[in-house]
Amino acid sequence: LSGVVAGGTGMLRADSGSRRIRYRVAVGIALLALLARPVGAASLSPQDLQVLAGTLAFVQPRPTMGTIAIVYVAENSASYHDAESIQSLIGKQLTGGGALLAPVLVSTVDLATAEFNLVIVATGSNSEAVLRAARAHHALCATGEQTAVIAGLCTIAINSTGGRVEILLNSHAALVCEISFATAFRMMVREV
């Protein structure tokens, strides 16, 4: 507030300097909020990947050893960075349900000729071509994008936030890929 008396009434008015300070504080808080978000965070969290590893015990045919194709769109840097982040979270191999699977980055262009036992699809990479490749390998297709599963482009979407795990299963996509799931698993998921 300025010490200038306005119009002789004895009222103080806010000066433009204090508005600038409030504005700068608000901008600073907004920037801090943006910086608090993890940079390069994967579309699948470590917990999502643990759930995926546990899911493998319920899949028939069950993958035991082999490769995970982490699929990305070559022309899409966000998709590539997401795939890299997922690979980094997995490390040398995904273990669970008796499976030992090593992650490899594969572009959608190269997926048709790649060898794999499981497909993890990075953000923005779900497509008919990915589902065709999964079908050819009788492989489970997993993603963090529920819309892709609803559209039938991938078999399962996993989302574990706030201590809650949600698995969305597209039964038709599983049938197309000639994959089945144990009844106990089907009771724990939401099917579309």
N, CA and C of each residue as an Amber inpcrd file, in Angstrom:
protein
   576
   0.8480000  -1.1830000   0.0000000   0.0000000   0.0000000   0.0000000
   0.8850000   1.2350000   0.0000000   0.4210000   2.2260000  -0.7070000
   1.2320000   3.4400000  -0.7440000   0.8110000   4.3610000   0.3850000
   1.6960000   5.2380000   0.7450000   1.3990000   6.1770000   1.8210000
   0.7350000   7.4450000   1.3170000   0.2510000   7.4260000   0.0850000
  -0.3860000   8.6080000  -0.4890000  -1.8550000   8.6060000  -0.1070000
  -2.3030000   9.7030000   0.3840000  -3.7100000   9.8230000   0.7450000
  -4.4660000  10.1750000  -0.5250000  -5.4840000   9.3880000  -0.8480000
  -6.2310000   9.5920000  -2.0840000  -7.3610000  10.5810000  -1.8680000
  -7.3250000  11.6480000  -2.5980000  -8.4050000  12.6210000  -2.5980000
  -8.7000000  13.2220000  -1.2580000  -7.7820000  13.2190000  -0.3360000
  -7.9860000  13.8430000   0.9610000  -8.9480000  13.0920000   1.8480000
  -9.3490000  11.8630000   1.4850000 -10.3120000  11.1380000   2.3010000
  -9.6460000  10.3050000   3.3790000  -8.3450000  10.1990000   3.3030000
  -7.6300000   9.4190000   4.3090000  -7.5260000   7.9510000   3.9540000
  -8.0170000   7.5170000   2.7540000  -7.9550000   6.1120000   2.3430000
  -6.6400000   5.8310000   1.6390000  -6.0940000   4.7030000   1.8990000
  -4.8720000   4.2850000   1.2250000  -5.2450000   3.4330000   0.0200000
  -4.4900000   3.5330000  -1.0620000  -4.7560000   2.6920000  -2.2400000
  -3.5610000   1.7690000  -2.4920000  -3.8580000   0.6310000  -3.1240000
  -2.7870000  -0.3170000  -3.4470000  -1.9380000   0.2750000  -4.5500000
  -0.6510000   0.2050000  -4.3870000   0.1980000   0.7490000  -5.4460000
   0.5510000  -0.3670000  -6.4180000   0.9350000   0.0130000  -7.6150000
   1.1930000  -0.9660000  -8.6660000   2.3740000  -1.8700000  -8.3240000
   3.2600000  -1.4260000  -7.4520000   4.3970000  -2.2540000  -7.0370000
   3.9450000  -3.4950000  -6.2940000   2.9470000  -3.3900000  -5.4410000
   2.4880000  -4.5660000  -4.7000000   1.7420000  -5.5360000  -5.6160000
   1.0710000  -5.0250000  -6.6520000   0.4190000  -5.9190000  -7.6200000
   1.4710000  -6.7080000  -8.3900000   2.5630000  -6.0360000  -8.7290000
   3.6450000  -6.7340000  -9.4360000   4.2540000  -7.8160000  -8.5600000
   4.3970000  -7.5560000  -7.2970000   4.9610000  -8.5530000  -6.3800000
   4.0250000  -9.7490000  -6.2800000   2.7230000  -9.5020000  -6.1260000
   1.7490000 -10.6040000  -6.0530000   1.7860000 -11.4280000  -7.3410000
   1.8890000 -10.7610000  -8.4640000   1.9510000 -11.4430000  -9.7620000
   3.2020000 -12.3230000  -9.8280000   4.3280000 -11.7720000  -9.4280000
   5.5900000 -12.5310000  -9.4650000   5.5500000 -13.7310000  -8.5280000
   4.9470000 -13.5500000  -7.3690000   4.8100000 -14.6670000  -6.4230000
   3.9320000 -15.7570000  -7.0430000   2.8200000 -15.3670000  -7.6710000
   1.9280000 -16.3370000  -8.2970000   2.6360000 -17.0840000  -9.4250000
   3.3880000 -16.3790000 -10.2430000   4.1450000 -17.0200000 -11.3270000
   5.1870000 -17.9630000 -10.7370000   5.8590000 -17.5510000  -9.6910000
   6.8610000 -18.4010000  -9.0410000   6.2520000 -19.6800000  -8.4980000
   5.0860000 -19.5810000  -7.8790000   4.4090000 -20.7680000  -7.3410000
   4.0160000 -21.6980000  -8.4820000   3.5200000 -21.1330000  -9.5720000
   3.1400000 -21.9550000 -10.7310000   4.3470000 -22.6860000 -11.3050000
   5.4820000 -22.0080000 -11.3990000   6.6940000 -22.6550000 -11.9080000
   7.1670000 -23.7590000 -10.9850000   7.0930000 -23.5380000  -9.6840000
   7.4780000 -24.5820000  -8.7340000   6.5780000 -25.8030000  -8.8620000
   5.2940000 -25.5680000  -9.0830000   4.3660000 -26.6840000  -9.2590000
   4.7320000 -27.4930000 -10.4960000   5.1080000 -26.8250000 -11.5700000
   5.5190000 -27.5380000 -12.7820000   6.8020000 -28.3120000 -12.5670000
   7.7350000 -27.7230000 -11.8420000   9.0070000 -28.4000000 -11.5940000
   8.8530000 -29.5910000 -10.6680000   7.8140000 -29.5980000  -9.8350000
   7.6010000 -30.6930000  -8.9000000   7.1570000 -31.9620000  -9.6130000
   6.6040000 -31.8410000 -10.8350000   6.2020000 -33.0110000 -11.5970000
   7.4460000 -33.7230000 -12.0940000   7.4780000 -35.0430000 -12.0350000
   8.6560000 -35.7540000 -12.5080000   8.8380000 -35.5780000 -14.0090000
  10.0190000 -35.1760000 -14.3950000  10.3330000 -34.9940000 -15.8030000
  10.6080000 -36.3670000 -16.4010000  10.0280000 -36.6250000 -17.5460000
  10.2690000 -37.8950000 -18.2140000   9.6300000 -39.0810000 -17.5230000
   8.5870000 -38.8410000 -16.7280000   7.9220000 -39.9410000 -16.0450000
   7.2850000 -40.8680000 -17.0670000   7.3960000 -42.1550000 -16.8430000
   6.8480000 -43.1510000 -17.7600000   5.3390000 -43.2300000 -17.6250000
   4.6850000 -43.6560000 -18.7120000   3.2260000 -43.8070000 -18.6880000
   2.8100000 -44.9760000 -17.8090000   3.7120000 -45.8930000 -17.5470000
   3.4780000 -46.9800000 -16.6000000   4.4180000 -46.7820000 -15.4150000
   3.8610000 -46.7930000 -14.2230000   4.6490000 -46.5830000 -13.0090000
   5.3480000 -47.8830000 -12.6030000   6.2870000 -47.8020000 -11.6610000
   6.9050000 -49.0390000 -11.1580000   5.8530000 -50.0110000 -10.6150000
   4.8310000 -49.4830000  -9.9490000   3.7710000 -50.3520000  -9.4300000
   2.9770000 -50.9870000 -10.5750000   2.7110000 -50.2160000 -11.6400000
   2.0200000 -50.7750000 -12.8140000   2.8170000 -51.9480000 -13.3820000
   4.1310000 -51.7890000 -13.4470000   4.9780000 -52.8550000 -13.9920000
   5.0120000 -54.0720000 -13.0700000   4.9310000 -53.8530000 -11.7610000
   4.8300000 -54.9780000 -10.8230000   3.5190000 -55.7200000 -11.0290000
   2.4470000 -54.9680000 -11.2340000   1.1440000 -55.5860000 -11.5020000
   1.2110000 -56.3920000 -12.7950000   1.8300000 -55.8230000 -13.8240000
   1.9950000 -56.5390000 -15.0890000   2.7670000 -57.8380000 -14.8860000
   3.8450000 -57.7790000 -14.1250000   4.6370000 -58.9840000 -13.8520000
   3.7810000 -60.0430000 -13.1600000   2.9640000 -59.6310000 -12.2100000
   2.0640000 -60.5660000 -11.5220000   0.9860000 -61.1190000 -12.4450000
   0.5510000 -60.2970000 -13.3920000  -0.4760000 -60.7070000 -14.3550000
  -0.0020000 -61.8710000 -15.2100000   1.2820000 -61.9440000 -15.4820000
   1.8200000 -62.9890000 -16.3510000   1.5280000 -64.3960000 -15.8200000
   1.3480000 -64.5380000 -14.5130000   1.0410000 -65.8450000 -13.9270000
  -0.3440000 -66.3350000 -14.3410000  -1.2100000 -65.4130000 -14.7560000
  -2.5840000 -65.7620000 -15.1220000  -2.7920000 -65.9030000 -16.6290000
  -1.7550000 -65.6530000 -17.4200000  -1.8600000 -65.6640000 -18.8830000
  -1.5770000 -67.0560000 -19.4330000  -2.3840000 -67.4680000 -20.4110000
  -2.1490000 -68.7110000 -21.1310000  -2.1270000 -68.3950000 -22.6170000
  -1.1210000 -68.7270000 -23.3950000   0.1030000 -69.3720000 -22.9370000
   0.9760000 -68.3980000 -22.1450000   1.5770000 -68.8980000 -21.1060000
   2.3930000 -68.0840000 -20.2090000   3.7920000 -67.8980000 -20.7820000
   4.2030000 -66.6330000 -20.9470000   5.5880000 -66.4150000 -21.3960000
   6.5430000 -66.7720000 -20.2620000   7.6470000 -67.4480000 -20.5820000
   8.5980000 -67.8250000 -19.5440000   9.9250000 -67.0910000 -19.7010000
  10.5220000 -67.2000000 -20.8660000  11.7660000 -66.4810000 -21.1340000
  11.6430000 -65.8350000 -22.5020000  12.2970000 -64.6910000 -22.6430000
  12.2370000 -64.0540000 -23.9510000  12.3770000 -62.5520000 -23.8510000
  11.6380000 -61.8670000 -24.7110000  11.8220000 -60.4410000 -24.9020000
  10.5120000 -59.6890000 -24.7380000  10.6220000 -58.5030000 -24.1630000
   9.5130000 -57.5560000 -24.1270000   9.8030000 -56.5100000 -25.1920000
   8.8810000 -56.3490000 -26.1260000   8.9990000 -55.2750000 -27.1050000
   8.3350000 -54.0430000 -26.5030000   9.1300000 -53.0320000 -26.1900000
   8.5740000 -51.7660000 -25.7160000   8.4370000 -50.8950000 -26.9590000
   7.2080000 -50.7170000 -27.3950000   6.9190000 -50.1350000 -28.7010000
   6.7440000 -48.6260000 -28.6180000   7.3410000 -47.9410000 -29.5820000
   7.2300000 -46.4860000 -29.6950000   7.1000000 -46.1130000 -31.1690000
   6.6060000 -44.9060000 -31.4160000   6.5220000 -44.3700000 -32.7760000
   7.8070000 -43.5940000 -33.0320000   8.5520000 -43.9850000 -34.0490000
   9.8730000 -43.4010000 -34.3120000   9.8200000 -41.8910000 -34.5260000
   8.7770000 -41.3910000 -35.1600000   8.6870000 -39.9620000 -35.4710000
   8.1800000 -39.1340000 -34.2940000   7.8640000 -39.7810000 -33.1790000
   7.2610000 -39.0970000 -32.0390000   8.2330000 -39.1400000 -30.8540000
   8.8790000 -38.0070000 -30.5690000   9.8890000 -37.9940000 -29.5010000
   9.2840000 -38.2900000 -28.1350000   8.0530000 -37.8490000 -27.8930000
   7.4120000 -38.1310000 -26.5980000   7.1960000 -39.6330000 -26.4340000
   6.7930000 -40.2930000 -27.5010000   6.5960000 -41.7380000 -27.4710000
   7.9230000 -42.4530000 -27.2090000   8.9780000 -42.0190000 -27.8840000
  10.3000000 -42.6240000 -27.7020000  10.8000000 -42.4330000 -26.2680000
  10.6440000 -41.2310000 -25.7320000  11.1030000 -40.9640000 -24.3600000
  10.3010000 -41.7670000 -23.3410000   9.0110000 -41.9500000 -23.6090000
   8.1960000 -42.7790000 -22.7230000   8.6950000 -44.2210000 -22.7610000
   8.9720000 -44.7300000 -23.9540000   9.4900000 -46.0970000 -24.0840000
  10.8220000 -46.2480000 -23.3400000  11.7030000 -45.2640000 -23.4820000
  12.9760000 -45.2920000 -22.7470000  12.7500000 -45.3050000 -21.2410000
  11.7980000 -44.5020000 -20.7750000  11.5080000 -44.4430000 -19.3380000
  10.9790000 -45.7730000 -18.8280000  10.1160000 -46.4030000 -19.6050000
   9.5860000 -47.7190000 -19.2190000  10.7180000 -48.7390000 -19.1680000
  11.5880000 -48.7240000 -20.1810000  12.7220000 -49.6500000 -20.2040000
  13.6200000 -49.4300000 -18.9850000  13.8470000 -48.1850000 -18.6390000
  14.6840000 -47.8560000 -17.4910000  14.0590000 -48.3760000 -16.1890000
  12.7450000 -48.2520000 -16.0670000  12.0660000 -48.7520000 -14.8650000
  12.1570000 -50.2720000 -14.7550000  12.0800000 -50.9510000 -15.8840000
  12.1640000 -52.4190000 -15.8720000  13.5760000 -52.8710000 -15.5320000
  14.5710000 -52.1780000 -16.0510000  15.9540000 -52.5960000 -15.8280000
  16.3310000 -53.7040000 -16.7900000  17.0820000 -54.6900000 -16.2940000
  17.5750000 -55.7600000 -17.1730000  16.4980000 -56.7550000 -17.5640000
  15.5270000 -56.9710000 -16.6550000  14.4630000 -57.9190000 -16.9860000
  13.2550000 -57.7320000 -16.0930000  12.1130000 -58.1290000 -16.6240000
  10.8620000 -58.1450000 -15.8790000  10.6740000 -59.5670000 -15.3980000
  10.5310000 -59.7460000 -14.1090000  10.3420000 -61.0850000 -13.5610000
   9.0010000 -61.1380000 -12.8510000   8.3250000 -62.2340000 -13.0350000
   7.0420000 -62.4330000 -12.3660000   6.2730000 -63.5340000 -13.0490000
   5.5070000 -64.2660000 -12.2620000   4.7050000 -65.3430000 -12.8250000
   5.5460000 -66.4020000 -13.5150000   6.8000000 -66.5710000 -13.0700000
   7.6900000 -67.5480000 -13.6760000   8.3560000 -67.0560000 -14.9490000
   8.1590000 -65.7950000 -15.2990000   8.7280000 -65.2530000 -16.5290000
   9.9830000 -64.4450000 -16.2510000  10.9250000 -64.5100000 -17.1760000
  12.1250000 -63.6800000 -17.1860000  12.2000000 -63.0580000 -18.5740000
  11.8050000 -61.7850000 -18.6670000  11.7090000 -61.1380000 -19.9710000
  12.5810000 -59.8950000 -20.0110000  13.4200000 -59.8020000 -21.0450000
  14.3340000 -58.6650000 -21.2080000  13.6800000 -57.6030000 -22.1020000
  13.7080000 -56.3340000 -21.6580000  13.0830000 -55.2700000 -22.4470000
  13.9700000 -54.7860000 -23.5910000  13.3460000 -54.5500000 -24.7460000
  14.0290000 -54.0210000 -25.9160000  13.1220000 -52.9630000 -26.5400000
  13.7010000 -51.8190000 -26.8970000  12.9350000 -50.7800000 -27.5810000
  12.7450000 -51.1870000 -29.0370000  11.4960000 -51.0850000 -29.5150000
  11.1790000 -51.4600000 -30.8950000  10.2430000 -50.3980000 -31.4650000
  10.6020000 -49.8440000 -32.6080000   9.7160000 -48.8640000 -33.2450000
   8.5520000 -49.6020000 -33.9010000   7.4520000 -48.9090000 -34.0900000
   6.2940000 -49.5220000 -34.7420000   6.6460000 -50.0050000 -36.1460000
   7.6020000 -49.3510000 -36.7860000   8.0450000 -49.7370000 -38.1350000
   8.7210000 -51.1100000 -38.1120000   9.4810000 -51.4050000 -37.0650000
  10.2440000 -52.6510000 -36.9840000   9.5150000 -53.7680000 -36.2400000
   8.3540000 -53.4840000 -35.6930000   7.6690000 -54.4560000 -34.8350000
   7.2790000 -55.7330000 -35.5720000   6.8770000 -55.6240000 -36.8150000
   6.4240000 -56.8030000 -37.5650000   7.5110000 -57.8560000 -37.7090000
   8.7790000 -57.4470000 -37.7040000   9.8770000 -58.4000000 -37.8800000
  10.6100000 -58.7180000 -36.5730000  10.1920000 -58.1110000 -35.4860000
  10.8480000 -58.3270000 -34.1900000  10.3530000 -59.6150000 -33.5400000
  11.2100000 -60.1820000 -32.7100000  10.8400000 -61.3500000 -31.9090000
  10.5440000 -60.8730000 -30.4920000   9.4090000 -61.2690000 -29.9480000
   9.0350000 -60.8660000 -28.5890000   7.9830000 -61.8010000 -28.0240000
   7.8340000 -61.7580000 -26.6920000   6.8470000 -62.5650000 -25.9870000
   5.7900000 -61.7180000 -25.2930000   6.0680000 -60.4260000 -25.1880000
   5.1720000 -59.4850000 -24.5200000   5.3790000 -58.1250000 -25.1710000
   4.2990000 -57.3710000 -25.3220000   4.3880000 -56.0310000 -25.8920000
   3.9460000 -55.0350000 -24.8260000   4.7700000 -54.0230000 -24.5860000
   4.3760000 -52.8780000 -23.7640000   4.3760000 -51.6830000 -24.7070000
   3.2560000 -50.9900000 -24.7720000   3.0960000 -49.9210000 -25.7490000
   3.2220000 -48.5600000 -25.0670000   4.1670000 -47.7570000 -25.5470000
   4.3880000 -46.4110000 -25.0100000   3.2380000 -45.4930000 -25.4240000
   3.1300000 -44.3850000 -24.7420000   2.0840000 -43.4000000 -25.0050000
   2.0620000 -43.0080000 -26.4790000   0.8540000 -43.0200000 -27.0530000
   0.6740000 -42.5860000 -28.4320000   1.0950000 -43.5940000 -29.4800000
   1.4000000 -44.8240000 -29.0790000   1.9220000 -45.8100000 -30.0260000
   0.9630000 -46.9500000 -30.3340000  -0.1820000 -46.9820000 -29.6660000
  -1.1490000 -48.0490000 -29.9150000  -1.7200000 -47.9060000 -31.3210000
  -1.8090000 -49.0440000 -32.0300000  -2.3350000 -49.0290000 -33.3970000
  -2.7380000 -50.4400000 -33.8050000  -3.4100000 -50.5260000 -34.9490000
  -3.7720000 -51.8330000 -35.5120000  -2.5190000 -52.6580000 -35.7890000
  -1.4410000 -51.9970000 -36.2360000  -0.1920000 -52.7100000 -36.5400000
   0.3770000 -53.3820000 -35.2880000   0.2700000 -52.7200000 -34.1400000
   0.7550000 -53.3050000 -32.8860000  -0.0880000 -54.5260000 -32.5300000
  -1.4030000 -54.4020000 -32.6700000  -2.2700000 -55.5380000 -32.3650000
  -2.0110000 -56.7040000 -33.3240000  -1.7890000 -56.4170000 -34.6070000
  -1.4660000 -57.4900000 -35.5780000  -0.1780000 -58.2130000 -35.1760000
   0.8290000 -57.4620000 -34.7730000   2.0950000 -58.0840000 -34.3600000
   1.9070000 -58.9100000 -33.0970000   1.1350000 -58.4040000 -32.1410000
   0.8540000 -59.1640000 -30.9160000   0.1140000 -60.4560000 -31.2680000
  -0.8370000 -60.3510000 -32.1890000  -1.5940000 -61.5360000 -32.6150000
  -0.6580000 -62.5690000 -33.2540000   0.2510000 -62.1250000 -34.1120000
   1.1720000 -63.0430000 -34.7880000   2.0690000 -63.7910000 -33.7960000
   2.3730000 -63.1500000 -32.6710000   3.2480000 -63.7620000 -31.6580000
   2.4650000 -64.3610000 -30.4860000   1.1410000 -64.2930000 -30.5480000
   0.2920000 -64.7510000 -29.4350000   0.7770000 -64.1150000 -28.1290000
   1.0290000 -62.8020000 -28.2040000   1.6310000 -62.0690000 -27.0830000
   0.6190000 -61.1430000 -26.4180000   0.7640000 -61.0070000 -25.1310000
  -0.0280000 -60.0490000 -24.3690000   0.4310000 -58.6480000 -24.7250000
  -0.5170000 -57.7450000 -24.9220000  -0.2330000 -56.3360000 -25.2080000
  -0.6830000 -55.5300000 -23.9940000   0.2370000 -54.7580000 -23.3970000
  -0.0730000 -53.9630000 -22.2040000   0.2500000 -52.5010000 -22.4630000
  -0.5530000 -51.6170000 -21.8970000  -0.3850000 -50.1770000 -22.0740000
  -0.9080000 -49.4520000 -20.8420000  -0.6180000 -48.1740000 -20.7800000
  -1.1950000 -47.3230000 -19.7460000  -2.4010000 -46.5640000 -20.2650000
  -2.6990000 -46.7070000 -21.5530000  -3.7820000 -45.9550000 -22.1970000
  -5.0700000 -46.7760000 -22.2690000  -6.0020000 -46.4510000 -21.3880000
  -7.2740000 -47.1730000 -21.3580000  -8.0640000 -47.0140000 -22.6530000
  -7.9540000 -45.8520000 -23.2890000  -8.6990000 -45.6270000 -24.5330000
  -8.2740000 -46.6170000 -25.6170000  -7.0070000 -47.0040000 -25.6280000
  -6.5240000 -47.9740000 -26.6130000  -7.1290000 -49.3520000 -26.3610000
  -7.2810000 -49.7130000 -25.1040000  -7.8810000 -51.0040000 -24.7630000
  -9.3710000 -50.9880000 -25.1090000 -10.0440000 -49.9050000 -24.8120000
 -11.4640000 -49.7840000 -25.1520000 -11.6520000 -49.8790000 -26.6630000
 -10.7310000 -49.2920000 -27.4310000 -10.8020000 -49.3250000 -28.8990000
 -10.3670000 -50.6780000 -29.4690000  -9.8690000 -51.5760000 -28.6290000
  -9.4550000 -52.9000000 -29.0940000  -8.0740000 -52.9380000 -29.7090000
  -7.2340000 -51.9300000 -29.4160000  -5.8870000 -51.8760000 -29.9800000
  -4.8440000 -52.5460000 -29.0980000  -5.2150000 -52.8880000 -27.8770000
  -4.3020000 -53.5280000 -26.9320000  -5.1480000 -54.3670000 -25.9750000
  -4.5230000 -55.3420000 -25.3250000  -5.2670000 -56.2760000 -24.4840000
  -5.5800000 -55.7350000 -23.0990000  -4.5640000 -55.1840000 -22.4050000
  -4.8200000 -54.6860000 -21.0520000  -4.2010000 -53.3010000 -20.8380000
  -4.8850000 -52.5330000 -20.0140000  -4.3590000 -51.2540000 -19.5320000
  -4.2650000 -51.3690000 -18.0250000  -3.1500000 -50.9040000 -17.4870000
  -2.9230000 -50.9600000 -16.0380000  -2.7450000 -49.5490000 -15.5310000
  -3.4340000 -49.2520000 -14.4320000  -3.3240000 -47.9410000 -13.8090000
  -3.4060000 -48.1250000 -12.3010000  -2.3140000 -47.8370000 -11.6210000
  -2.2940000 -47.9520000 -10.1600000  -1.9210000 -46.6030000  -9.5660000
  -2.9310000 -45.8880000  -9.1530000  -2.7050000 -44.5810000  -8.5320000
  -3.4580000 -44.5170000  -7.2230000  -2.9060000 -43.7880000  -6.2870000
  -3.5660000 -43.5990000  -5.0070000  -3.8260000 -44.8850000  -4.2530000
  -2.9550000 -45.8780000  -4.4110000  -3.1150000 -47.1310000  -3.6850000
  -4.1730000 -48.0460000  -4.2820000  -4.7360000 -47.6600000  -5.4070000
  -5.7710000 -48.4470000  -6.0620000  -5.2370000 -48.9640000  -7.3960000
  -5.4830000 -50.2300000  -7.6920000  -5.0340000 -50.8190000  -8.9500000
  -6.2560000 -51.0780000  -9.8210000  -6.1810000 -50.6080000 -11.0630000
  -7.2470000 -50.8770000 -12.0190000  -6.6440000 -51.5150000 -13.2560000
  -7.1900000 -52.6650000 -13.6290000  -6.7810000 -53.3520000 -14.8480000
  -8.0050000 -53.4340000 -15.7420000  -7.8530000 -52.9260000 -16.9410000
  -8.9180000 -52.9760000 -17.9410000  -8.5160000 -54.0110000 -18.9770000
  -9.3980000 -54.9630000 -19.2480000  -9.1180000 -56.0680000 -20.1660000
 -10.0860000 -56.0250000 -21.3360000  -9.5450000 -56.0670000 -22.5530000
 -10.3770000 -56.1810000 -23.7380000 -10.4080000 -57.6620000 -24.1130000
 -11.5270000 -58.3000000 -23.8460000 -11.6590000 -59.7440000 -24.0760000
 -11.5110000 -60.1050000 -25.5490000 -12.0380000 -59.2470000 -26.4240000
 -11.9310000 -59.5230000 -27.8610000 -10.4720000 -59.4700000 -28.3200000
  -9.7140000 -58.4750000 -27.8500000  -8.2960000 -58.3770000 -28.2140000
  -7.5380000 -59.6100000 -27.7190000  -7.8750000 -60.0960000 -26.5240000
  -7.2340000 -61.3070000 -25.9950000  -7.5610000 -62.5030000 -26.8810000
  -8.8220000 -62.6100000 -27.2890000  -9.2570000 -63.7040000 -28.1520000
  -8.5400000 -63.6690000 -29.4950000  -8.4250000 -62.4600000 -30.0770000
  -7.7410000 -62.2860000 -31.3590000  -6.2810000 -62.7330000 -31.2570000
  -5.6400000 -62.4420000 -30.1190000  -4.2270000 -62.8110000 -29.9140000
  -4.0720000 -64.2420000 -29.4120000  -5.1970000 -64.9450000 -29.2860000
  -5.2160000 -66.3180000 -28.7770000  -4.5890000 -66.4260000 -27.3910000
  -4.9640000 -65.4660000 -26.5480000  -4.5150000 -65.4510000 -25.1520000
  -5.7490000 -65.6590000 -24.2780000  -5.5810000 -66.4320000 -23.2390000
  -6.6660000 -66.5670000 -22.2670000  -6.1100000 -66.2560000 -20.8750000
  -7.0270000 -65.9830000 -19.9750000  -6.6550000 -65.6370000 -18.5950000
  -7.3820000 -66.5620000 -17.6400000  -6.7360000 -66.8760000 -16.5340000
  -7.3570000 -67.6930000 -15.5050000  -8.6050000 -66.9850000 -14.9740000
  -9.5800000 -67.7550000 -14.5570000 -10.8390000 -67.2040000 -14.0370000
 -10.5940000 -66.2780000 -12.8650000  -9.6570000 -66.6110000 -12.0100000
  -9.3520000 -65.7610000 -10.8470000  -8.9260000 -64.3670000 -11.2910000
  -8.1840000 -64.2810000 -12.3840000  -7.7510000 -62.9930000 -12.8970000
  -8.9430000 -62.2070000 -13.4280000  -9.8070000 -62.8600000 -14.1680000
 -10.9730000 -62.1860000 -14.7480000 -11.8730000 -61.6040000 -13.6680000
 -11.8660000 -62.2070000 -12.4920000 -12.6890000 -61.6850000 -11.3870000
 -12.0950000 -60.4010000 -10.8080000 -10.8110000 -60.1380000 -11.0480000
 -10.1370000 -58.9690000 -10.4710000 -10.0760000 -57.7840000 -11.4270000
 -10.5190000 -57.9520000 -12.6560000 -10.3610000 -56.8800000 -13.6520000
 -11.7180000 -56.3970000 -14.1470000 -11.6680000 -55.2850000 -14.8380000
 -12.8720000 -54.7740000 -15.5000000 -12.7200000 -55.1120000 -16.9810000
 -13.7220000 -55.7830000 -17.5490000 -13.6560000 -56.2050000 -18.9470000
 -14.5050000 -55.2950000 -19.8270000 -13.9710000 -55.0690000 -21.0450000
 -14.7270000 -54.3390000 -22.0740000 -14.8650000 -55.2060000 -23.2990000
